[in-house]
Amino acid sequence: RAVGLRCSIRFYPSDLRVNDAPQLAVLARLEAMLAPPLAMRREVRLPIPGDLRAWDARIGDGHRNASLDAEARLGDLQALARRTALKERDDPAAGIVILVLNRTNHNRAVLAEHREALRAQFPLDGAAIARSFRAGRIPPAGGIILV
């Protein structure tokens, strides 16, 4: 106070919590259903210098790709659809795009009410995607899968 200053203290979490742990768990569960020759790579950056955007994962079979965006909890569906469409537009190697969702009551309820709004962008449902992955194939189109 003598020199006109005020003391300020801030507290920060001391744990080593990983903010994207639920998203990583979703990707791990999806990766467990992949049969050869499918292989998953994580955090695949877009091929634009200086662009920090990335796909959460990409699955490839040596000929085709499936780019994945994983979400632990659905929120703004329009923002999610726009963000994904822009990445798909800007990445010539994207292949098909699959939205991978945490299998929660919340996400099921959101999809039950709004699935058709996303149908044009993500036409396949989870059962068809899972069958393709378990057979070692990239699905014929993009879609949404709950894992």
C-alpha positions as CSV (number, residue, x, y, z in Angstrom):
1,R,0.0,0.0,0.0
2,A,2.9,2.3,0.7
3,V,3.8,2.4,-3.0
4,G,0.2,2.4,-4.4
5,L,0.0,-1.4,-5.2
6,R,-2.6,-3.9,-4.2
7,C,-1.9,-7.6,-3.5
8,S,-3.7,-10.1,-5.7
9,I,-3.7,-13.9,-5.4
10,R,-5.0,-16.5,-7.8
11,F,-5.6,-20.1,-7.2
12,Y,-5.2,-22.7,-9.9
13,P,-6.1,-26.4,-9.9
14,S,-3.2,-28.5,-8.8
15,D,-4.4,-31.8,-10.2
16,L,-3.2,-33.2,-13.5
17,R,-6.7,-33.5,-14.9
18,V,-6.8,-34.0,-18.7
19,N,-9.6,-31.9,-20.1
20,D,-10.2,-34.1,-23.1
21,A,-10.1,-37.4,-21.2
22,P,-13.7,-38.3,-22.1
23,Q,-13.0,-37.6,-25.8
24,L,-9.9,-39.8,-25.6
25,A,-11.9,-42.6,-24.0
26,V,-14.5,-42.3,-26.9
27,L,-11.7,-42.7,-29.5
28,A,-10.2,-45.6,-27.6
29,R,-13.5,-47.5,-27.6
30,L,-13.9,-46.9,-31.3
31,E,-10.4,-48.0,-32.0
32,A,-11.1,-51.3,-30.2
33,M,-13.7,-52.2,-32.8
34,L,-11.4,-51.8,-35.8
35,A,-10.3,-54.9,-37.6
36,P,-7.3,-55.1,-39.9
37,P,-6.3,-53.6,-42.2
38,L,-7.8,-50.5,-40.6
39,A,-5.5,-48.3,-38.5
40,M,-6.2,-45.1,-36.5
41,R,-4.0,-42.0,-36.2
42,R,-4.8,-39.3,-33.7
43,E,-4.7,-35.5,-34.1
44,V,-4.4,-35.3,-37.9
45,R,-3.7,-31.7,-38.8
46,L,-5.2,-30.1,-41.8
47,P,-2.6,-29.7,-44.6
48,I,-2.7,-25.9,-44.6
49,P,0.5,-24.1,-43.3
50,G,-0.4,-22.2,-40.1
51,D,-3.8,-23.8,-39.7
52,L,-4.2,-25.2,-36.2
53,R,-7.3,-27.2,-36.9
54,A,-7.1,-31.0,-36.8
55,W,-9.3,-34.1,-37.0
56,D,-9.5,-35.9,-33.7
57,A,-8.5,-39.1,-35.6
58,R,-8.2,-40.6,-39.0
59,I,-8.8,-44.2,-39.9
60,G,-7.3,-45.6,-43.1
61,D,-7.1,-48.9,-44.9
62,G,-4.3,-47.9,-47.3
63,H,-6.8,-46.7,-50.0
64,R,-9.6,-44.8,-48.3
65,N,-9.8,-42.5,-45.2
66,A,-12.4,-41.8,-42.6
67,S,-11.8,-38.6,-40.7
68,L,-13.3,-38.5,-37.2
69,D,-14.5,-35.7,-34.9
70,A,-15.2,-37.0,-31.4
71,E,-17.5,-35.3,-29.0
72,A,-18.0,-36.2,-25.3
73,R,-21.2,-34.1,-25.0
74,L,-23.3,-32.6,-27.7
75,G,-24.0,-28.9,-27.4
76,D,-24.4,-26.5,-30.4
77,L,-25.3,-28.9,-33.3
78,Q,-25.1,-26.1,-35.9
79,A,-21.7,-25.0,-34.8
80,L,-20.5,-28.6,-34.8
81,A,-21.9,-29.2,-38.3
82,R,-20.3,-26.0,-39.7
83,R,-16.9,-26.7,-38.1
84,T,-16.9,-30.2,-39.5
85,A,-18.0,-29.1,-42.9
86,L,-15.2,-26.5,-43.1
87,K,-12.6,-29.0,-42.2
88,E,-13.9,-31.4,-44.8
89,R,-13.8,-28.7,-47.4
90,D,-10.3,-27.7,-46.5
91,D,-8.8,-31.2,-46.3
92,P,-8.6,-33.0,-49.6
93,A,-7.6,-36.2,-47.8
94,A,-10.5,-36.2,-45.4
95,G,-12.4,-39.0,-47.1
96,I,-15.7,-39.7,-45.4
97,V,-16.4,-37.9,-42.1
98,I,-17.7,-39.7,-39.0
99,L,-19.0,-38.0,-35.9
100,V,-18.1,-40.2,-32.9
101,L,-20.1,-39.5,-29.7
102,N,-19.9,-40.7,-26.2
103,R,-22.8,-43.1,-25.5
104,T,-24.5,-41.0,-22.8
105,N,-28.2,-40.4,-22.0
106,H,-27.7,-36.8,-23.0
107,N,-26.2,-37.5,-26.4
108,R,-28.9,-40.2,-27.1
109,A,-31.6,-37.7,-26.2
110,V,-30.1,-35.0,-28.4
111,L,-29.8,-37.4,-31.4
112,A,-33.4,-38.8,-30.8
113,E,-34.7,-35.3,-31.2
114,H,-32.3,-33.8,-33.8
115,R,-30.8,-36.8,-35.8
116,E,-32.6,-35.9,-39.1
117,A,-31.2,-32.3,-39.0
118,L,-27.7,-33.9,-39.4
119,R,-28.7,-36.7,-41.8
120,A,-27.5,-35.0,-45.1
121,Q,-24.1,-34.4,-43.6
122,F,-23.8,-37.7,-41.7
123,P,-26.1,-40.2,-43.5
124,L,-25.1,-43.5,-41.9
125,D,-26.1,-44.6,-38.4
126,G,-23.9,-46.3,-35.9
127,A,-24.8,-49.9,-36.6
128,A,-23.8,-49.6,-40.3
129,I,-20.5,-47.9,-39.3
130,A,-19.7,-50.5,-36.7
131,R,-20.3,-53.4,-39.1
132,S,-17.9,-51.9,-41.6
133,F,-15.2,-51.2,-39.0
134,R,-15.5,-54.7,-37.5
135,A,-15.2,-56.1,-41.1
136,G,-12.0,-54.1,-41.6
137,R,-13.6,-51.7,-44.1
138,I,-14.1,-48.0,-44.3
139,P,-17.9,-47.3,-44.4
140,P,-19.4,-46.3,-47.8
141,A,-20.5,-42.9,-46.4
142,G,-20.0,-40.7,-43.3
143,G,-22.3,-40.9,-40.3
144,I,-22.7,-40.8,-36.6
145,I,-21.8,-43.5,-34.1
146,L,-22.3,-43.7,-30.3
147,V,-19.6,-45.6,-28.5
